[in-house]
Amino acid sequence: MNLSPTKSERGFTLVEMLTAMAIFVIMISFLGQLISNTTTATNASKAKLNADDQARFALDRIGEDLQRLAKRPDLDYKVLKNPGANDEIYFYSEVPGLGVASVSDAQKQSGLSLIGYRINSETNKLERYSESIQWDNLSFLSYGTNNQVIGSTTLKSKLGNLDNKKFHVLCDGIFRMEVQFILRDGTYSYDTFLLNGSGLVNVSSGEVNSRQPPGNAESPEICIAKDSSGASVWRGLGWRDVSAVIVTIVVIDDSGRKILSDSGVNSLASKFRETSSADLLPMESWEHAIESGFSGMPKKAVSGLRVYQRTFYLSTL
């Protein structure tokens, strides 16, 4: 009797088994790599969307406050320019603010709030300040009835005693902020008033329509007349020379922030330097810096950085 297996009954040979296993391993490896790449792309997309959402929310909030900016020339404001570091900006806006304690207080509200934006140096997060202003003593005015600056009521004095409870984190991924301006003559500037040689106004010192930098007030001043003795009469300039406010921010996504300590975020922020000229906006140079990479910084953290810039045009006084 022939007991040899037929062709249909014969099993796999060792070579066939090894070949099949090799093909299976290759397919699994390919599938694993595909899943890994898909996961990486998905996470990157989520991180970008998160950064976009934070930037959009922050810039929309800033835009709303600036859209309702109080442009009265007797109101001062403050732009803290910190070369190589984060800027701060404080101004009065017709938006709700914190601070109403009772009905009687509410009846005294001016309809204005002191609004501010800063990067907290300890937490490296964007914060917004809001405080409702009351009519009592018109303490938010820069200029009294005699058109003289009252040092105790200027914003400079107020900023020295801000209530930290009225700061709140707006976006925890924004750790760098730069503020610049477009003036009425179309030039970019770190200042909020027309400089000498602008050609639009008489800028000779002490002459009518000339400007001077902030003195006791926090906004620059304009000479409106000469008194009987020939002395210059100065008023607050306010925002009248400013056509637009430009805000540039840098956002780090959640994964990047998790791998950096607070000192690491501080170090990273210092690498986004102020542009060498007011005629240059920081966005392009900052994006180039990210593409070039930062020595000593984890690549994963650098890959999670994104720069956003928006121009807010102000209506004419």
C-alpha positions in Angstrom: 0.0 0.0 0.0 1.3 3.5 -0.9 1.2 5.7 2.1 3.0 8.7 0.5 0.9 11.9 0.9 -0.7 13.3 -2.2 0.1 16.8 -3.5 -3.0 18.1 -1.9 -2.2 16.6 1.4 1.4 17.8 1.6 2.2 20.5 4.3 4.3 23.7 4.1 8.0 23.4 3.8 10.3 25.3 6.1 11.3 27.7 3.4 7.6 28.5 2.7 7.0 29.1 6.4 10.0 31.4 6.7 9.0 33.3 3.6 5.4 33.7 4.9 6.7 34.9 8.3 9.0 37.4 6.6 6.2 38.8 4.5 4.0 39.0 7.6 6.7 40.9 9.6 7.2 43.3 6.7 3.5 44.0 6.5 3.2 44.5 10.3 6.2 46.8 10.2 4.7 48.8 7.3 1.3 49.0 9.1 3.0 50.1 12.3 5.0 52.8 10.5 1.8 53.9 8.8 -0.1 54.1 12.1 2.9 55.9 13.7 3.1 58.5 10.9 -0.7 59.0 11.0 -0.6 59.5 14.7 2.3 62.0 14.4 0.5 63.9 11.7 -2.7 63.9 13.7 -1.0 65.1 16.8 0.8 67.8 14.8 -2.5 68.9 13.3 -4.1 69.0 16.7 -1.2 71.0 18.1 -1.5 73.5 15.3 -5.2 73.8 15.7 -4.7 74.4 19.4 -2.2 77.1 18.7 -4.4 78.7 16.1 -7.3 78.7 18.5 -5.3 80.3 21.3 -3.9 83.0 19.0 -7.3 83.7 17.4 -8.9 84.0 20.8 -6.3 86.3 22.2 -6.0 88.5 19.1 -9.8 88.7 18.9 -10.0 89.8 22.5 -7.3 92.5 22.0 -9.1 93.6 18.9 -12.4 94.0 20.7 -10.8 96.1 23.4 -9.0 98.3 20.9 -12.1 98.7 18.8 -13.8 100.3 21.8 -10.7 102.2 22.8 -11.4 105.5 24.5 -9.5 108.1 22.4 -10.1 111.2 24.5 -6.9 113.3 24.6 -7.3 113.8 28.3 -6.8 110.1 28.9 -3.3 108.7 29.2 -2.1 105.2 28.4 1.1 103.3 28.8 3.1 101.1 26.5 6.0 99.4 28.3 8.6 98.7 25.7 11.1 96.2 27.0 13.9 95.8 24.5 14.6 92.1 23.9 11.7 91.1 26.2 7.9 91.2 26.4 6.0 94.4 25.9 3.0 95.5 28.0 0.2 97.8 27.0 -2.5 99.5 29.2 -5.3 101.8 28.0 -8.9 102.8 28.7 -11.7 101.1 26.8 -15.5 101.2 26.8 -15.8 97.6 27.8 -17.0 96.0 31.1 -14.3 95.6 33.8 -14.0 94.1 37.2 -14.5 96.1 40.4 -18.2 96.8 41.0 -18.8 96.0 44.7 -22.2 97.4 45.3 -25.2 99.1 43.6 -23.9 102.5 44.7 -20.6 101.7 43.1 -22.3 100.6 39.9 -24.1 104.0 39.8 -20.7 105.7 39.8 -19.3 103.8 36.8 -17.8 105.9 34.1 -18.5 103.3 31.4 -14.7 102.9 31.0 -12.4 100.2 32.1 -8.6 100.1 32.4 -7.5 97.3 30.2 -4.0 95.8 30.1 -2.1 93.0 28.4 1.2 91.5 29.6 3.2 88.2 29.7 3.5 87.2 33.3 7.3 86.9 34.0 6.7 84.1 36.5 4.3 81.9 34.6 5.2 82.9 31.0 1.5 83.2 30.1 -0.5 86.0 28.4 -2.7 87.8 31.0 -5.4 90.4 30.6 -6.1 93.1 33.2 -9.5 94.7 33.5 -10.8 97.2 36.1 -14.0 99.2 35.9 -13.4 102.9 36.5 -15.7 105.1 38.7 -16.4 108.8 38.3 -15.1 109.6 41.8 -12.6 112.4 41.5 -12.1 111.6 37.8 -9.0 109.7 38.9 -8.5 108.2 35.5 -8.0 111.6 33.8 -4.5 112.8 32.9 -5.3 116.4 32.8 -7.3 118.6 35.3 -9.4 121.7 34.7 -6.3 123.9 34.3 -4.9 121.6 31.6 -2.0 120.6 33.8 -0.8 117.1 34.3 -1.8 115.8 37.8 1.0 113.4 38.8 -1.1 111.5 41.3 -3.8 110.6 38.9 -1.8 109.5 35.9 -1.7 105.9 34.7 1.9 105.8 35.7 0.9 106.1 39.3 -2.0 103.6 38.8 0.3 101.0 37.3 2.4 101.0 40.5 -0.5 99.7 42.5 -2.5 97.3 40.2 -4.7 94.7 41.8 -3.2 91.3 40.8 -6.5 89.7 41.4 -7.8 91.5 38.3 -5.3 89.9 36.0 -6.4 86.6 34.5 -4.7 84.2 32.2 -6.0 84.7 28.7 -3.9 82.0 26.9 -1.4 79.7 28.6 0.5 79.0 25.3 1.4 82.6 24.5 4.7 83.5 26.0 6.1 86.3 23.8 4.4 89.6 22.8 5.7 92.6 20.8 3.7 95.8 20.2 4.4 98.3 17.4 2.4 101.1 15.7 1.5 102.5 12.4 1.4 106.3 12.5 -0.7 108.7 10.5 2.1 109.3 8.0 2.2 105.5 7.2 5.4 104.8 9.1 6.0 102.0 11.5 7.1 103.1 15.0 7.8 101.9 18.5 6.4 105.3 19.6 2.8 106.6 19.5 3.5 110.1 18.2 4.9 111.6 15.0 8.7 112.1 15.2 10.7 115.1 14.1 11.0 115.5 10.4 7.6 113.8 9.7 6.6 116.8 7.5 3.0 116.6 8.7 3.2 118.9 11.6 5.4 121.7 12.9 7.6 119.8 15.2 9.9 122.6 16.3 10.2 122.4 20.1 7.6 124.5 21.8 5.8 125.6 18.6 2.0 125.1 18.1 1.2 121.5 16.9 4.6 120.2 18.0 4.8 117.0 20.0 6.9 115.9 22.9 7.4 112.5 24.5 5.5 111.5 27.6 6.3 113.6 30.7 4.3 113.2 33.9 1.5 111.8 31.8 1.9 108.5 30.1 0.8 109.6 26.6 2.7 112.2 24.6 1.7 115.9 24.6 0.8 118.4 21.9 1.3 122.1 22.0 -2.1 123.7 21.2 -1.3 127.4 21.8 0.9 130.1 23.4 -0.3 131.9 26.5 0.0 135.6 27.0 3.6 135.3 28.2 4.6 133.2 25.2 4.8 130.0 27.0 3.6 126.8 25.3 0.3 125.3 26.4 0.4 121.5 26.3 -2.4 119.0 26.2 -2.6 115.3 26.0 -2.0 114.0 22.5 -3.8 110.7 23.2 -4.0 108.3 20.2 -4.5 110.9 17.5 -1.2 110.2 15.8 -1.8 106.4 15.7 -3.5 104.7 12.8 -3.0 101.1 13.9 -1.6 98.9 16.6 0.4 95.9 15.6 0.6 92.9 17.9 2.9 90.0 17.3 2.8 86.9 19.5 4.5 83.5 19.8 2.6 80.4 20.8 4.0 77.1 22.0 1.8 74.1 21.8 0.9 71.9 24.8 3.5 69.2 24.0 6.3 71.7 23.7 5.4 73.5 27.0 5.3 70.2 28.9 9.0 69.4 28.1 10.3 72.9 29.0 10.8 74.3 32.5 9.8 77.9 33.3 13.5 78.9 32.9 13.5 77.0 29.6 10.5 79.0 28.4 12.2 82.3 29.6 15.3 81.3 27.7 13.3 80.5 24.6 11.4 83.9 24.8 14.7 85.7 24.8 15.6 84.3 21.5 12.8 86.2 19.8 14.6 89.5 19.7 13.1 92.9 19.0 13.7 93.9 15.4 16.6 96.3 14.8 14.4 98.9 13.2 10.9 100.1 13.7 10.4 99.8 10.0 10.7 96.0 10.3 8.0 93.8 11.7 9.1 90.9 13.8 6.9 88.1 12.3 9.2 87.3 9.3 12.4 87.3 11.3 10.9 85.3 14.1 9.6 82.6 11.7 13.0 82.4 10.2 14.6 82.0 13.6 12.2 79.0 14.3 13.2 77.4 10.9 16.9 77.9 11.7 16.4 76.2 15.1 17.7 77.2 18.5 20.8 75.5 19.9 20.3 73.9 23.3 16.5 73.7 22.8 14.6 70.4 22.4 13.6 70.0 18.8 10.1 68.9 19.9 9.6 72.2 21.7 10.9 74.2 18.8 8.7 72.4 16.4 5.7 73.4 18.5 6.3 77.2 18.0 4.2 79.4 15.9 4.2 83.1 15.2 1.0 85.2 14.7 0.7 88.9 13.9 -2.3 91.1 13.5 -2.8 94.8 12.7 -5.7 96.6 14.5 -6.7 99.8 12.7 -8.1 102.6 14.9 -10.9 104.9 13.8 -10.0 108.6 13.4 -10.5 110.9 16.5 
